[in-house]
Amino acid sequence: MTDSVTLKFGEQTFELPVIIGSEGERAIDIRSLRQQTGFITYDPGFANTGSCKSAITFMDGERGILRYRGIPIEELAEESIFTETAYLLINGELPTRKELNRWSVMLNDASLVHEDMQGFYQHFPRGSHPMGILSSMVNALRSFYPELQVQEEEIDITVTRLISKIRTMAAMSYKMSRGHKVVYPRPDLSYCANFLNMMFDTPVKPYAIEPEVVRALEVFWILHADHEQNCSTSAVRLVGSARVNLYAAISSGIAALWGPLHGGANQAVIEMLSTIRDRGGDVGWAVEKAKDRKDPFRLMGFGHRVYKTYDPRAKIMKRMCDNLLNRLHLEDPLLDIARELEQRATTDDYFIKQHLYPNVDFYSGIVLRAIGIPTNMFTVMFAIGRLPGWIAQWKESMDDPDWRLGRPRQVYVGDVQQGYVDIDAR
């Protein structure tokens, strides 16, 4: 295998080196392209552009593979807990029992938020989207904890603080939006159980913590913890390349995740199912509209930008979804519609040929609804799960010897030079 490629333009030829990843991925190193040739590349959406080298997450869309630090997602979902997976992503290896216990204690100690932050929540306009609030509040954390991130220990404290407080802030925003008393974290509960208790416990109806629900949330967050260079992760890296503080970089990731084509997809699934319900539960109507290429209607939660086969996370979430619904004995017309839609779409030749399989967003929306999470909080749940991946990617970019300030180029297609015309002569 050659370690370079040859680019020919007219009578000139140029040699460009080839980089080969540990899983055999090949990339043409074009860093010297403009200097050598005067050319740049054109790649809308950056689908064919590698922005970095990374040792965090490997995914293969053609074979349906996803691994964190080399460990298959299937094994982590089966054996791990969320805080252990977060430690793996951020630190590069699974923790020992002592390390995990120490980190759990640190997460517990950092779980409270400054009481003054409640004032911020109270002054957001009613109806504000939780993602906008969360992005703002994460950025505001910098004002409350202004330590310089120049030492490894300070970075570790900042990381721990973020992972611990984000669940407290999310639950607090939900409680305050309903006019309920804020529930504080408890030292006797696990990370996931604590979040559920802060969300749903009330003075008149104590929340009953069910292991099946806690495990479903664990798996949901593990499956969403990282996913290579997606939109929000790329935002964190790009903003981080300006050497901003971690809070600001993470805030940008939350803002990017807000979009309906990214983190908002699981919310869009429930909204689609609601539309079908309002039409009398006619699943066939939705399937036929989705198959009409002239119709802008889409089946939300089907297909994926990278996976050309079944999303490996969807297989895991489907099992978790079926198990949770069976154990909770829920009666919900939206869940019935979802199951019928899944059956119709997975047996229809059109969807099979187009590789439009149910993705993780389809099943995760159903799981979150079954747990009792409000629809407008779905994307916040995604953000909590993705936080370890964002942090790991930010840390890796800070240590990258090839670091450069992110600054894409463009192909200009506007007017050529022209003179200024006086306003009275226009």
PADRENDO-962687 format. One record per residue (C-alpha): residue number from 1; residue in one letter; x, y, z. Coordinates in nm, 3 decimals. Layout:
<rs>
(r NUM; 'A'; (X; Y; Z))
...
</rs>
This chain:
<rs>
(r 1; 'M'; (0.000; 0.000; 0.000))
(r 2; 'T'; (0.137; 0.337; -0.101))
(r 3; 'D'; (0.201; 0.597; 0.168))
(r 4; 'S'; (0.113; 0.884; -0.067))
(r 5; 'V'; (-0.122; 0.975; -0.349))
(r 6; 'T'; (-0.043; 1.167; -0.665))
(r 7; 'L'; (-0.251; 1.465; -0.769))
(r 8; 'K'; (-0.219; 1.566; -1.133))
(r 9; 'F'; (-0.323; 1.904; -1.271))
(r 10; 'G'; (-0.221; 1.981; -1.626))
(r 11; 'E'; (0.144; 1.895; -1.658))
(r 12; 'Q'; (0.208; 1.924; -1.285))
(r 13; 'T'; (0.198; 1.642; -1.033))
(r 14; 'F'; (0.190; 1.670; -0.656))
(r 15; 'E'; (0.251; 1.409; -0.387))
(r 16; 'L'; (0.024; 1.410; -0.083))
(r 17; 'P'; (0.088; 1.179; 0.213))
(r 18; 'V'; (-0.165; 0.916; 0.327))
(r 19; 'I'; (-0.250; 0.867; 0.695))
(r 20; 'I'; (-0.370; 0.522; 0.802))
(r 21; 'G'; (-0.570; 0.479; 1.122))
(r 22; 'S'; (-0.554; 0.185; 1.362))
(r 23; 'E'; (-0.869; 0.032; 1.208))
(r 24; 'G'; (-0.741; 0.075; 0.852))
(r 25; 'E'; (-0.912; 0.404; 0.775))
(r 26; 'R'; (-0.721; 0.599; 0.512))
(r 27; 'A'; (-0.701; 0.977; 0.481))
(r 28; 'I'; (-0.518; 1.202; 0.238))
(r 29; 'D'; (-0.324; 1.466; 0.430))
(r 30; 'I'; (-0.405; 1.790; 0.245))
(r 31; 'R'; (-0.246; 2.034; 0.487))
(r 32; 'S'; (0.005; 2.140; 0.223))
(r 33; 'L'; (-0.243; 2.132; -0.066))
(r 34; 'R'; (-0.305; 2.505; -0.099))
(r 35; 'Q'; (0.059; 2.591; -0.048))
(r 36; 'Q'; (0.168; 2.344; -0.316))
(r 37; 'T'; (-0.113; 2.387; -0.569))
(r 38; 'G'; (-0.321; 2.695; -0.485))
(r 39; 'F'; (-0.626; 2.468; -0.450))
(r 40; 'I'; (-0.854; 2.406; -0.155))
(r 41; 'T'; (-1.108; 2.124; -0.120))
(r 42; 'Y'; (-1.485; 2.167; -0.140))
(r 43; 'D'; (-1.688; 1.940; 0.090))
(r 44; 'P'; (-2.026; 2.075; 0.211))
(r 45; 'G'; (-2.117; 1.913; 0.541))
(r 46; 'F'; (-1.758; 1.784; 0.578))
(r 47; 'A'; (-1.876; 1.427; 0.510))
(r 48; 'N'; (-1.540; 1.340; 0.353))
(r 49; 'T'; (-1.317; 1.559; 0.566))
(r 50; 'G'; (-1.123; 1.441; 0.870))
(r 51; 'S'; (-1.078; 1.730; 1.111))
(r 52; 'C'; (-0.857; 1.551; 1.363))
(r 53; 'K'; (-0.693; 1.231; 1.476))
(r 54; 'S'; (-0.879; 1.079; 1.770))
(r 55; 'A'; (-0.834; 0.779; 1.999))
(r 56; 'I'; (-1.175; 0.808; 2.166))
(r 57; 'T'; (-1.450; 0.654; 1.953))
(r 58; 'F'; (-1.447; 0.425; 1.649))
(r 59; 'M'; (-1.753; 0.381; 1.432))
(r 60; 'D'; (-1.802; 0.198; 1.104))
(r 61; 'G'; (-2.131; 0.285; 0.936))
(r 62; 'E'; (-2.113; 0.010; 0.677))
(r 63; 'R'; (-2.062; -0.266; 0.934))
(r 64; 'G'; (-2.265; -0.114; 1.217))
(r 65; 'I'; (-1.977; -0.093; 1.465))
(r 66; 'L'; (-1.941; 0.148; 1.758))
(r 67; 'R'; (-1.665; 0.126; 2.020))
(r 68; 'Y'; (-1.552; 0.354; 2.302))
(r 69; 'R'; (-1.175; 0.333; 2.356))
(r 70; 'G'; (-1.184; 0.001; 2.170))
(r 71; 'I'; (-1.461; -0.154; 2.382))
(r 72; 'P'; (-1.777; -0.253; 2.187))
(r 73; 'I'; (-2.086; -0.053; 2.279))
(r 74; 'E'; (-2.274; -0.380; 2.326))
(r 75; 'E'; (-2.042; -0.482; 2.612))
(r 76; 'L'; (-2.059; -0.143; 2.781))
(r 77; 'A'; (-2.439; -0.135; 2.763))
(r 78; 'E'; (-2.455; -0.483; 2.913))
(r 79; 'E'; (-2.187; -0.460; 3.181))
(r 80; 'S'; (-2.106; -0.096; 3.259))
(r 81; 'I'; (-2.272; 0.192; 3.441))
(r 82; 'F'; (-2.283; 0.546; 3.310))
(r 83; 'T'; (-2.025; 0.696; 3.544))
(r 84; 'E'; (-1.779; 0.416; 3.463))
(r 85; 'T'; (-1.829; 0.470; 3.089))
(r 86; 'A'; (-1.784; 0.845; 3.137))
(r 87; 'Y'; (-1.456; 0.779; 3.321))
(r 88; 'L'; (-1.343; 0.552; 3.036))
(r 89; 'L'; (-1.409; 0.817; 2.771))
(r 90; 'I'; (-1.249; 1.102; 2.962))
(r 91; 'N'; (-0.945; 0.921; 3.104))
(r 92; 'G'; (-0.877; 0.665; 2.833))
(r 93; 'E'; (-0.917; 0.349; 3.040))
(r 94; 'L'; (-1.165; 0.172; 3.265))
(r 95; 'P'; (-1.129; 0.272; 3.631))
(r 96; 'T'; (-1.027; 0.036; 3.906))
(r 97; 'R'; (-1.280; -0.012; 4.185))
(r 98; 'K'; (-1.086; 0.235; 4.399))
(r 99; 'E'; (-1.075; 0.495; 4.120))
(r 100; 'L'; (-1.446; 0.455; 4.047))
(r 101; 'N'; (-1.539; 0.484; 4.414))
(r 102; 'R'; (-1.324; 0.794; 4.451))
(r 103; 'W'; (-1.483; 0.953; 4.146))
(r 104; 'S'; (-1.833; 0.866; 4.269))
(r 105; 'V'; (-1.754; 1.047; 4.593))
(r 106; 'M'; (-1.628; 1.349; 4.399))
(r 107; 'L'; (-1.944; 1.351; 4.186))
(r 108; 'N'; (-2.156; 1.343; 4.499))
(r 109; 'D'; (-1.959; 1.624; 4.664))
(r 110; 'A'; (-1.994; 1.843; 4.353))
(r 111; 'S'; (-2.364; 1.779; 4.293))
(r 112; 'L'; (-2.502; 2.096; 4.454))
(r 113; 'V'; (-2.531; 2.417; 4.254))
(r 114; 'H'; (-2.491; 2.766; 4.395))
(r 115; 'E'; (-2.820; 2.891; 4.539))
(r 116; 'D'; (-2.784; 3.216; 4.346))
(r 117; 'M'; (-2.834; 3.021; 4.024))
(r 118; 'Q'; (-3.198; 2.967; 4.115))
(r 119; 'G'; (-3.251; 3.336; 4.054))
(r 120; 'F'; (-3.138; 3.292; 3.694))
(r 121; 'Y'; (-3.389; 3.015; 3.636))
(r 122; 'Q'; (-3.670; 3.223; 3.780))
(r 123; 'H'; (-3.609; 3.508; 3.537))
(r 124; 'F'; (-3.617; 3.313; 3.213))
(r 125; 'P'; (-3.944; 3.384; 3.030))
(r 126; 'R'; (-4.210; 3.117; 3.076))
(r 127; 'G'; (-4.204; 2.882; 2.781))
(r 128; 'S'; (-3.827; 2.909; 2.732))
(r 129; 'H'; (-3.690; 2.588; 2.586))
(r 130; 'P'; (-3.488; 2.383; 2.839))
(r 131; 'M'; (-3.196; 2.354; 2.597))
(r 132; 'G'; (-3.157; 2.730; 2.571))
(r 133; 'I'; (-3.168; 2.753; 2.949))
(r 134; 'L'; (-2.918; 2.470; 2.993))
(r 135; 'S'; (-2.672; 2.620; 2.744))
(r 136; 'S'; (-2.691; 2.955; 2.922))
(r 137; 'M'; (-2.654; 2.806; 3.269))
(r 138; 'V'; (-2.353; 2.591; 3.176))
(r 139; 'N'; (-2.185; 2.902; 3.039))
(r 140; 'A'; (-2.277; 3.086; 3.360))
(r 141; 'L'; (-2.095; 2.823; 3.569))
(r 142; 'R'; (-1.771; 2.992; 3.466))
(r 143; 'S'; (-1.871; 3.297; 3.667))
(r 144; 'F'; (-1.928; 3.088; 3.978))
(r 145; 'Y'; (-1.612; 2.877; 3.935))
(r 146; 'P'; (-1.352; 3.100; 3.766))
(r 147; 'E'; (-1.044; 2.884; 3.828))
(r 148; 'L'; (-0.786; 2.890; 3.554))
(r 149; 'Q'; (-0.766; 2.557; 3.373))
(r 150; 'V'; (-0.389; 2.536; 3.359))
(r 151; 'Q'; (-0.323; 2.242; 3.589))
(r 152; 'E'; (-0.437; 1.884; 3.544))
(r 153; 'E'; (-0.596; 1.877; 3.889))
(r 154; 'E'; (-0.801; 2.189; 3.817))
(r 155; 'I'; (-0.921; 2.041; 3.488))
(r 156; 'D'; (-1.024; 1.721; 3.669))
(r 157; 'I'; (-1.221; 1.924; 3.923))
(r 158; 'T'; (-1.390; 2.124; 3.647))
(r 159; 'V'; (-1.479; 1.805; 3.458))
(r 160; 'T'; (-1.622; 1.642; 3.770))
(r 161; 'R'; (-1.814; 1.956; 3.855))
(r 162; 'L'; (-1.971; 1.972; 3.509))
(r 163; 'I'; (-2.075; 1.607; 3.494))
(r 164; 'S'; (-2.223; 1.621; 3.843))
(r 165; 'K'; (-2.398; 1.956; 3.824))
(r 166; 'I'; (-2.553; 1.919; 3.479))
(r 167; 'R'; (-2.805; 1.663; 3.606))
(r 168; 'T'; (-2.886; 1.885; 3.908))
(r 169; 'M'; (-2.937; 2.188; 3.682))
(r 170; 'A'; (-3.154; 1.990; 3.441))
(r 171; 'A'; (-3.377; 1.855; 3.719))
(r 172; 'M'; (-3.391; 2.200; 3.881))
(r 173; 'S'; (-3.509; 2.361; 3.557))
(r 174; 'Y'; (-3.788; 2.105; 3.528))
(r 175; 'K'; (-3.904; 2.150; 3.886))
(r 176; 'M'; (-3.901; 2.529; 3.866))
(r 177; 'S'; (-4.086; 2.526; 3.533))
(r 178; 'R'; (-4.370; 2.349; 3.712))
(r 179; 'G'; (-4.359; 2.574; 4.015))
(r 180; 'H'; (-4.247; 2.288; 4.237))
(r 181; 'K'; (-3.995; 2.286; 4.517))
(r 182; 'V'; (-3.643; 2.195; 4.408))
(r 183; 'V'; (-3.530; 1.848; 4.518))
(r 184; 'Y'; (-3.166; 1.828; 4.625))
(r 185; 'P'; (-2.936; 1.536; 4.541))
(r 186; 'R'; (-2.899; 1.256; 4.795))
(r 187; 'P'; (-2.565; 1.098; 4.890))
(r 188; 'D'; (-2.717; 0.750; 4.916))
(r 189; 'L'; (-2.832; 0.733; 4.553))
(r 190; 'S'; (-2.641; 0.650; 4.235))
(r 191; 'Y'; (-2.589; 0.907; 3.960))
(r 192; 'C'; (-2.892; 0.797; 3.756))
(r 193; 'A'; (-3.120; 0.724; 4.052))
(r 194; 'N'; (-3.036; 1.067; 4.194))
(r 195; 'F'; (-3.142; 1.237; 3.873))
(r 196; 'L'; (-3.475; 1.052; 3.861))
(r 197; 'N'; (-3.541; 1.135; 4.226))
(r 198; 'M'; (-3.460; 1.504; 4.171))
(r 199; 'M'; (-3.699; 1.505; 3.874))
(r 200; 'F'; (-3.999; 1.324; 4.018))
(r 201; 'D'; (-3.990; 1.325; 4.398))
(r 202; 'T'; (-4.245; 1.553; 4.568))
(r 203; 'P'; (-4.339; 1.617; 4.933))
(r 204; 'V'; (-4.682; 1.463; 4.875))
(r 205; 'K'; (-4.574; 1.168; 4.661))
(r 206; 'P'; (-4.225; 1.028; 4.725))
(r 207; 'Y'; (-4.066; 0.887; 4.412))
(r 208; 'A'; (-4.037; 0.508; 4.408))
(r 209; 'I'; (-3.702; 0.420; 4.252))
(r 210; 'E'; (-3.744; 0.116; 4.028))
(r 211; 'P'; (-3.427; -0.071; 3.920))
(r 212; 'E'; (-3.563; -0.131; 3.569))
(r 213; 'V'; (-3.616; 0.241; 3.514))
(r 214; 'V'; (-3.273; 0.329; 3.655))
(r 215; 'R'; (-3.108; 0.071; 3.429))
(r 216; 'A'; (-3.296; 0.201; 3.124))
(r 217; 'L'; (-3.161; 0.549; 3.196))
(r 218; 'E'; (-2.808; 0.410; 3.249))
(r 219; 'V'; (-2.818; 0.242; 2.909))
(r 220; 'F'; (-2.969; 0.546; 2.738))
(r 221; 'W'; (-2.685; 0.767; 2.864))
(r 222; 'I'; (-2.416; 0.507; 2.783))
(r 223; 'L'; (-2.539; 0.477; 2.424))
(r 224; 'H'; (-2.533; 0.855; 2.381))
(r 225; 'A'; (-2.202; 0.923; 2.557))
(r 226; 'D'; (-2.002; 0.980; 2.238))
(r 227; 'H'; (-2.043; 0.935; 1.864))
(r 228; 'E'; (-1.726; 1.052; 1.692))
(r 229; 'Q'; (-1.718; 1.387; 1.508))
(r 230; 'N'; (-2.090; 1.468; 1.493))
(r 231; 'C'; (-2.232; 1.820; 1.472))
(r 232; 'S'; (-2.223; 1.904; 1.844))
(r 233; 'T'; (-1.884; 1.740; 1.905))
(r 234; 'S'; (-1.739; 1.927; 1.609))
(r 235; 'A'; (-1.884; 2.247; 1.758))
(r 236; 'V'; (-1.711; 2.176; 2.091))
(r 237; 'R'; (-1.380; 2.115; 1.914))
(r 238; 'L'; (-1.413; 2.417; 1.685))
(r 239; 'V'; (-1.508; 2.657; 1.963))
(r 240; 'G'; (-1.248; 2.496; 2.189))
(r 241; 'S'; (-0.981; 2.556; 1.925))
(r 242; 'A'; (-1.003; 2.926; 2.015))
(r 243; 'R'; (-0.880; 2.814; 2.359))
(r 244; 'V'; (-1.200; 2.917; 2.534))
(r 245; 'N'; (-1.279; 2.773; 2.875))
(r 246; 'L'; (-1.444; 2.432; 2.900))
(r 247; 'Y'; (-1.781; 2.575; 3.007))
(r 248; 'A'; (-1.806; 2.789; 2.693))
(r 249; 'A'; (-1.705; 2.499; 2.467))
(r 250; 'I'; (-1.965; 2.269; 2.623))
(r 251; 'S'; (-2.229; 2.543; 2.598))
(r 252; 'S'; (-2.169; 2.555; 2.222))
(r 253; 'G'; (-2.217; 2.179; 2.202))
(r 254; 'I'; (-2.551; 2.204; 2.382))
(r 255; 'A'; (-2.663; 2.474; 2.139))
(r 256; 'A'; (-2.568; 2.255; 1.841))
(r 257; 'L'; (-2.741; 1.952; 1.992))
(r 258; 'W'; (-3.063; 2.153; 2.016))
(r 259; 'G'; (-3.128; 2.113; 1.642))
(r 260; 'P'; (-3.408; 1.877; 1.527))
(r 261; 'L'; (-3.170; 1.700; 1.287))
(r 262; 'H'; (-2.928; 1.621; 1.571))
(r 263; 'G'; (-3.024; 1.591; 1.937))
(r 264; 'G'; (-3.383; 1.696; 1.881))
(r 265; 'A'; (-3.460; 1.388; 1.672))
(r 266; 'N'; (-3.598; 1.184; 1.962))
(r 267; 'Q'; (-3.839; 1.466; 2.045))
(r 268; 'A'; (-3.938; 1.479; 1.678))
(r 269; 'V'; (-4.022; 1.107; 1.694))
(r 270; 'I'; (-4.282; 1.164; 1.965))
(r 271; 'E'; (-4.423; 1.464; 1.778))
(r 272; 'M'; (-4.453; 1.248; 1.462))
(r 273; 'L'; (-4.629; 0.973; 1.657))
(r 274; 'S'; (-4.866; 1.236; 1.800))
(r 275; 'T'; (-4.949; 1.350; 1.447))
(r 276; 'I'; (-5.031; 0.991; 1.347))
(r 277; 'R'; (-5.246; 0.952; 1.661))
(r 278; 'D'; (-5.438; 1.269; 1.574))
(r 279; 'R'; (-5.518; 1.113; 1.236))
(r 280; 'G'; (-5.678; 0.818; 1.402))
(r 281; 'G'; (-5.361; 0.612; 1.435))
(r 282; 'D'; (-5.333; 0.559; 1.059))
(r 283; 'V'; (-4.977; 0.424; 1.034))
(r 284; 'G'; (-5.025; 0.336; 0.667))
(r 285; 'W'; (-5.080; 0.705; 0.588))
(r 286; 'A'; (-4.741; 0.793; 0.737))
(r 287; 'V'; (-4.562; 0.507; 0.560))
(r 288; 'E'; (-4.699; 0.601; 0.219))
(r 289; 'K'; (-4.620; 0.971; 0.266))
(r 290; 'A'; (-4.262; 0.881; 0.361))
(r 291; 'K'; (-4.228; 0.673; 0.044))
(r 292; 'D'; (-4.344; 0.961; -0.178))
(r 293; 'R'; (-4.026; 1.138; -0.291))
(r 294; 'K'; (-4.225; 1.453; -0.375))
(r 295; 'D'; (-4.364; 1.476; -0.023))
(r 296; 'P'; (-4.143; 1.655; 0.235))
(r 297; 'F'; (-4.281; 1.433; 0.513))
(r 298; 'R'; (-4.017; 1.216; 0.683))
(r 299; 'L'; (-4.037; 0.925; 0.921))
(r 300; 'M'; (-3.843; 1.064; 1.216))
(r 301; 'G'; (-3.619; 0.811; 1.388))
(r 302; 'F'; (-3.543; 0.614; 1.072))
(r 303; 'G'; (-3.213; 0.611; 0.884))
(r 304; 'H'; (-2.881; 0.765; 0.983))
(r 305; 'R'; (-2.622; 0.994; 0.826))
(r 306; 'V'; (-2.339; 0.745; 0.888))
(r 307; 'Y'; (-2.491; 0.402; 0.951))
(r 308; 'K'; (-2.585; 0.223; 0.628))
(r 309; 'T'; (-2.701; -0.081; 0.819))
(r 310; 'Y'; (-2.881; -0.116; 1.152))
(r 311; 'D'; (-2.763; 0.136; 1.411))
(r 312; 'P'; (-2.591; -0.083; 1.676))
(r 313; 'R'; (-2.729; 0.143; 1.948))
(r 314; 'A'; (-3.083; 0.093; 1.815))
(r 315; 'K'; (-3.062; -0.284; 1.866))
(r 316; 'I'; (-2.966; -0.232; 2.230))
(r 317; 'M'; (-3.226; 0.038; 2.289))
(r 318; 'K'; (-3.498; -0.175; 2.126))
(r 319; 'R'; (-3.432; -0.457; 2.374))
(r 320; 'M'; (-3.433; -0.208; 2.660))
(r 321; 'C'; (-3.754; -0.051; 2.527))
(r 322; 'D'; (-3.936; -0.385; 2.498))
(r 323; 'N'; (-3.819; -0.494; 2.843))
(r 324; 'L'; (-3.922; -0.165; 3.006))
(r 325; 'L'; (-4.266; -0.153; 2.847))
(r 326; 'N'; (-4.337; -0.513; 2.942))
(r 327; 'R'; (-4.230; -0.459; 3.303))
(r 328; 'L'; (-4.414; -0.131; 3.352))
(r 329; 'H'; (-4.736; -0.253; 3.180))
(r 330; 'L'; (-4.789; 0.089; 3.030))
(r 331; 'E'; (-5.095; 0.176; 2.825))
(r 332; 'D'; (-5.013; 0.457; 2.586))
(r 333; 'P'; (-5.155; 0.495; 2.233))
(r 334; 'L'; (-4.830; 0.653; 2.113))
(r 335; 'L'; (-4.635; 0.346; 2.219))
(r 336; 'D'; (-4.881; 0.122; 2.034))
(r 337; 'I'; (-4.845; 0.336; 1.721))
(r 338; 'A'; (-4.466; 0.321; 1.752))
(r 339; 'R'; (-4.467; -0.058; 1.763))
(r 340; 'E'; (-4.695; -0.081; 1.459))
(r 341; 'L'; (-4.486; 0.172; 1.268))
(r 342; 'E'; (-4.169; -0.020; 1.350))
(r 343; 'Q'; (-4.322; -0.344; 1.223))
(r 344; 'R'; (-4.448; -0.184; 0.900))
(r 345; 'A'; (-4.127; -0.002; 0.819))
(r 346; 'T'; (-3.890; -0.292; 0.895))
(r 347; 'T'; (-4.080; -0.527; 0.661))
(r 348; 'D'; (-4.137; -0.283; 0.373))
(r 349; 'D'; (-3.902; -0.334; 0.075))
(r 350; 'Y'; (-3.874; 0.042; 0.017))
(r 351; 'F'; (-3.730; 0.111; 0.361))
(r 352; 'I'; (-3.505; -0.195; 0.350))
(r 353; 'K'; (-3.356; -0.096; 0.012))
(r 354; 'Q'; (-3.306; 0.264; 0.130))
(r 355; 'H'; (-3.138; 0.145; 0.453))
(r 356; 'L'; (-3.405; 0.331; 0.652))
(r 357; 'Y'; (-3.391; 0.120; 0.965))
(r 358; 'P'; (-3.511; 0.249; 1.302))
(r 359; 'N'; (-3.225; 0.435; 1.469))
(r 360; 'V'; (-3.150; 0.496; 1.835))
(r 361; 'D'; (-3.364; 0.812; 1.840))
(r 362; 'F'; (-3.676; 0.612; 1.753))
(r 363; 'Y'; (-3.649; 0.381; 2.053))
(r 364; 'S'; (-3.496; 0.633; 2.292))
(r 365; 'G'; (-3.792; 0.867; 2.249))
(r 366; 'I'; (-4.024; 0.584; 2.348))
(r 367; 'V'; (-3.806; 0.489; 2.647))
(r 368; 'L'; (-3.790; 0.847; 2.775))
(r 369; 'R'; (-4.167; 0.880; 2.741))
(r 370; 'A'; (-4.214; 0.554; 2.932))
(r 371; 'I'; (-3.987; 0.679; 3.212))
(r 372; 'G'; (-4.200; 0.993; 3.240))
(r 373; 'I'; (-3.959; 1.250; 3.094))
(r 374; 'P'; (-4.150; 1.545; 2.938))
(r 375; 'T'; (-4.104; 1.571; 2.563))
(r 376; 'N'; (-3.938; 1.913; 2.580))
(r 377; 'M'; (-3.673; 1.763; 2.811))
(r 378; 'F'; (-3.571; 1.487; 2.568))
(r 379; 'T'; (-3.284; 1.684; 2.417))
(r 380; 'V'; (-3.163; 1.780; 2.764))
(r 381; 'M'; (-3.143; 1.408; 2.845))
(r 382; 'F'; (-2.931; 1.361; 2.533))
(r 383; 'A'; (-2.703; 1.646; 2.644))
(r 384; 'I'; (-2.644; 1.491; 2.987))
(r 385; 'G'; (-2.544; 1.164; 2.823))
(r 386; 'R'; (-2.322; 1.327; 2.560))
(r 387; 'L'; (-2.135; 1.545; 2.810))
(r 388; 'P'; (-1.854; 1.289; 2.883))
(r 389; 'G'; (-1.786; 1.258; 2.510))
(r 390; 'W'; (-1.771; 1.634; 2.463))
(r 391; 'I'; (-1.530; 1.664; 2.754))
(r 392; 'A'; (-1.312; 1.380; 2.624))
(r 393; 'Q'; (-1.300; 1.538; 2.278))
(r 394; 'W'; (-1.218; 1.881; 2.424))
(r 395; 'K'; (-0.936; 1.737; 2.637))
(r 396; 'E'; (-0.793; 1.548; 2.342))
(r 397; 'S'; (-0.799; 1.857; 2.124))
(r 398; 'M'; (-0.619; 2.058; 2.393))
(r 399; 'D'; (-0.336; 1.804; 2.391))
(r 400; 'D'; (-0.323; 1.762; 2.011))
(r 401; 'P'; (0.029; 1.838; 1.879))
(r 402; 'D'; (-0.131; 1.926; 1.542))
(r 403; 'W'; (-0.368; 2.178; 1.702))
(r 404; 'R'; (-0.464; 2.477; 1.493))
(r 405; 'L'; (-0.734; 2.737; 1.535))
(r 406; 'G'; (-1.036; 2.617; 1.339))
(r 407; 'R'; (-1.077; 2.832; 1.031))
(r 408; 'P'; (-1.244; 2.667; 0.727))
(r 409; 'R'; (-1.208; 2.824; 0.384))
(r 410; 'Q'; (-1.473; 2.890; 0.121))
(r 411; 'V'; (-1.526; 2.911; -0.253))
(r 412; 'Y'; (-1.641; 3.269; -0.315))
(r 413; 'V'; (-1.926; 3.296; -0.571))
(r 414; 'G'; (-2.036; 3.659; -0.515))
(r 415; 'D'; (-1.992; 3.971; -0.727))
(r 416; 'V'; (-1.652; 4.058; -0.865))
(r 417; 'Q'; (-1.500; 4.393; -0.772))
(r 418; 'Q'; (-1.722; 4.692; -0.844))
(r 419; 'G'; (-1.721; 5.057; -0.747))
(r 420; 'Y'; (-1.923; 5.223; -0.476))
(r 421; 'V'; (-2.235; 5.400; -0.607))
(r 422; 'D'; (-2.350; 5.717; -0.431))
(r 423; 'I'; (-2.689; 5.671; -0.265))
(r 424; 'D'; (-2.855; 5.943; -0.478))
(r 425; 'A'; (-2.742; 5.771; -0.798))
(r 426; 'R'; (-2.882; 5.426; -0.716))
</rs>
